[in-house]
Amino acid sequence: MKILVLNGPNLNMLGIREPDIYGKKTYADLVSMIGEHCASEGIEVECKQSNSEGTLVDYIQQAFFDKVDGIVINPGAYTHTSVALLDALKAVSIPTVEVHISKVDEREAFRQISYVSYYAMKTIIGKGFDGYIEAVDLLKDLSGKKEAPASKLPKDPVMLLSFINMKLRDEYPSLGELAASLVEDENQIKQKLESVGYFYNEETNRFE
């Protein structure tokens, strides 16, 4: 699994910038902590930081071509202003978790707005550096679900349609009838499904 961790403006100043809010640990400490955790989990990680909005957009776009599986992003001040970052994330469609070190929901009113949150699958706030680790773990769990062995679904499109039809009839009769109208010979489809290992249970009216 490959994860990109992005940090926005002024996060390179961790340890110097408002330590009463952001703590005394440095950006180098953060990168080291993330790297050690990812190494222990068998995750390939790259940490990048920029004070430039355009550079962050470039990093997000490049993630698509680098086949990155997940993005952890703390956009810094761009959280509250950047439609460009939101559009970049939507463009690459990579699962993303937004992280904020401080409790932004308890700070100034302008910090209550997050454009990135319109895309991010989750926003983690106020957990310090640990929020990044939680974000990495969330993305790992998501990847694990994607990589889990797929159920034995038929590959033939017509057979798959019939399979969906059977499921729909169980839960949504009207939709099932609509799906049924698309299948010319249901008995033939049943035979095909059974030929690839499905068993049609007459009592439950479904393939198992």
ABEGO torsion letter per residue (X at the ends): XBBBBBBBBGAAABGABGAAAAEABBAAAAAAAAAAAAAAAGBBBBBBBBABAAAAAAAAAAAAAAGBABBBBBAEAAAAABAAAAAAAAAAGBBBBBBBABBAAABBAAAABBAAAAABABBBBGAEAAAAAAAAAAAAAAAAAAABBBBBBBABAAAAAAAAAAAAAAABAAAAAAAAAABABAAAAAAAAAAAGBBBBAAAGBBX
